Amino acid sequence: MQTQNPTHVVRAAEEELNPLIPHLAEIGLSLVVFGILFFLVKKFVVPAFEATYAERTTAIEGGLAAAETKQAEADAKLAELEKRLADARHEAARIREEAREQGAQILAEMREQAQAESTRIVDHGKAQIEAERQQAVTSLRAEVGALATGLAGRIVGESLEDDERSARVVDRFLADLEAIEATGAGTSGNGAV
Amino acid sequence: MSGIGSALLMQGSIRTEGGGGFTPPGPADFDLPPVFGGGSSFTLMGQEFVLGVTKPMLQVVLSGVLIFTFFYLASRKRAMVPGKLQFVGEEAYGFVRNSLGRDIIGSHDFQRFTPYLFTLFTFILLNNLFASIPFIQFPTFSRSGMVYGLAIMSWIIYNYAGIKKHGFVGYMKLQCVPAGIKGPILALLIPLEFMSNILVRPVTLALRLFANMFAGHLLLILFALGGEYLILEMGAAYAPVGILAWVLFVAVAFLEILIQFLQAYVFVLLNAMYISGALADEH
């Protein structure tokens, strides 16, 4: 096996060498080293790794639980806000509806008032016109009577000083006139005068 | 890769100087001279063993120191949001704990075996990777003695776990009597089951790891030395073939890294499966 050996010795040694036959020291050494390593690994390495795994699992689970709680809280808050928003919308719609109704009512009232006012004004005007007409008729009647009487007296030549008689004539004439007016636009009245 | 090549070439140049022709690498390449000591020797089963501290022995100790230091530093901080070091440590630990421990042994019992499986995986993986780490470049488990210890330990652990749970008779029945089989065929099956579940398992565990590491390293030596011999000794005509051998050396070196990982994984996976089988409820 050594370099200074002649070749045939090396060859002879190789033929004899059986790698399957162990070196006893190697069996013992590998077991001792393995044993020490096993002890150290079991004592220091494995517990540290296992503890890290366990801590990590706990941390992740805790984080997940916290996240779930937060999510639930957020969901609840969102639901509440949505509910509030819906309420507010509903309220706004209600108020708008009310306002519209009120507006319509106010409009109707105003219209009614205006109608009433206009009716009143028209009525008032009519009444005034009637009164003025009446007044005109009255004054006209008196004047026409006097004129007609004067005219008739001049034509007939006789005094119609007799008030009673002349008043009767005038009244009859005017009554005739009114009768003609009432029946339409008749011409006989003029001829009767 | 030049580091690997030069280290192997030194061995190779020593070996080819002795005489004409190419000496293929063999078991002697794994029988390294002691680093310290080596004064006396003893003979066991026709083999001569030198008393002394060899390179694989130093590697085993180094692996223990490196693994503990790394994972101690990685696990010490215990931050909720891990840094790079802690992340790597946790990934490695979580890989063994979850995919090898929990998924195979089951969530009820795996916690008891997690330190064992984790230590076993890191221990084997680093010692295998030593074969590809520059300036170390020797697979610790190509020394059969290193593997036998671990295989015996695995055998004791899974059998102990089963006997503790079911009692000796219950455990033997669980391991040796197949479910749902009755009659004289049992006379045939019970010895077979006993062989495969109790006797053969530690042997296959040990040989699988040992032989993979041994053969892988042998293959690398062969490509390195063969390439060197073709280039330096055979003349210019063979040089391209030698360069091809070195290219293949690089490819095989990468393949070896995969195998190193797989062998560590398989060793621990089988441990977990044996434990799981030993703890299984009565059929």
Contacts between the chains, C-beta under 8 A, distances in Angstrom:
chain1	res1	chain2	res2	distance
A	1	B	28	6.0
A	1	B	31	6.2
A	1	B	33	7.0
A	2	B	33	7.3
A	3	B	14	5.3
A	6	B	18	7.5
A	7	B	18	4.3
A	7	B	19	4.4
A	7	B	23	7.9
A	10	B	18	6.9
A	10	B	23	7.9
A	10	B	28	6.8
A	13	B	28	6.3
A	14	B	26	4.9
A	14	B	27	6.4
A	14	B	28	4.7
A	16	B	46	6.8
A	16	B	47	7.3
A	17	B	26	7.3
A	17	B	27	4.2
A	17	B	28	5.7
A	17	B	31	6.2
A	17	B	47	7.2
A	18	B	27	7.2
A	18	B	45	7.8
A	18	B	46	7.8
A	18	B	47	6.3
A	19	B	27	4.5
A	19	B	30	6.0
A	19	B	142	7.7
A	19	B	144	5.8
A	19	B	210	7.9
A	19	B	214	6.2
A	20	B	144	5.4
A	20	B	210	7.8
A	21	B	44	7.0
A	21	B	45	5.1
A	21	B	46	7.9
A	21	B	47	5.0
A	21	B	144	7.2
A	22	B	143	7.6
A	22	B	144	4.9
A	22	B	145	3.2
A	22	B	148	5.1
A	23	B	49	5.5
A	23	B	143	6.7
A	23	B	145	4.4
A	24	B	44	6.9
A	24	B	49	7.5
A	24	B	145	6.8
A	25	B	49	7.8
A	25	B	51	7.8
A	25	B	57	7.2
A	25	B	145	7.3
A	26	B	56	6.9
A	26	B	57	6.8
A	26	B	143	5.3
A	26	B	144	8.0
A	26	B	145	3.0
A	26	B	146	5.0
A	26	B	149	7.4
A	27	B	145	4.7
A	27	B	146	7.5
A	27	B	148	5.3
A	27	B	149	4.3
A	27	B	152	7.8
A	28	B	149	7.2
A	29	B	57	5.5
A	29	B	60	5.8
A	29	B	61	7.7
A	29	B	146	7.7
A	29	B	149	7.9
A	30	B	60	5.5
A	30	B	140	7.9
A	30	B	145	7.2
A	30	B	146	4.4
A	30	B	147	7.8
A	30	B	149	4.2
A	30	B	150	6.3
A	31	B	149	4.2
A	31	B	150	7.7
A	31	B	152	8.0
A	31	B	153	6.4
A	33	B	60	4.9
A	33	B	61	5.8
A	33	B	63	7.4
A	33	B	64	4.5
A	33	B	123	7.9
A	34	B	64	7.7
A	34	B	119	6.8
A	34	B	120	7.6
A	34	B	123	5.8
A	34	B	149	7.2
A	34	B	150	6.7
A	34	B	153	7.1
A	36	B	64	6.3
A	37	B	64	4.5
A	37	B	67	6.1
A	37	B	68	6.0
A	37	B	119	5.4
A	37	B	123	6.1
A	38	B	115	6.4
A	38	B	116	6.5
A	38	B	119	4.4
A	40	B	68	4.9
A	40	B	72	7.6
A	41	B	67	7.7
A	41	B	68	6.9
A	41	B	71	6.7
A	41	B	115	5.5
A	41	B	118	6.3
A	41	B	119	4.7
A	41	B	122	8.0
A	42	B	115	3.9
A	42	B	119	7.7
A	44	B	68	7.9
A	44	B	72	5.6
A	44	B	75	7.1
A	45	B	68	7.5
A	45	B	71	4.4
A	45	B	72	6.2
A	45	B	75	4.9
A	45	B	93	7.4
A	45	B	115	7.9
A	45	B	118	7.7
A	46	B	93	7.6
A	46	B	114	6.1
A	46	B	115	4.6
A	46	B	118	6.7
A	48	B	75	3.7
A	48	B	76	6.5
A	48	B	78	5.9
A	49	B	75	5.2
A	49	B	89	7.3
A	49	B	90	6.3
A	49	B	93	4.8
A	49	B	94	8.0
A	49	B	97	7.8
A	51	B	78	6.3
A	52	B	75	7.2
A	52	B	78	4.6
A	52	B	79	7.7
A	52	B	80	7.9
A	52	B	82	7.9
A	52	B	86	7.9
A	52	B	90	7.1
A	55	B	78	7.1
A	55	B	80	6.7
A	56	B	80	5.8
A	59	B	80	5.7
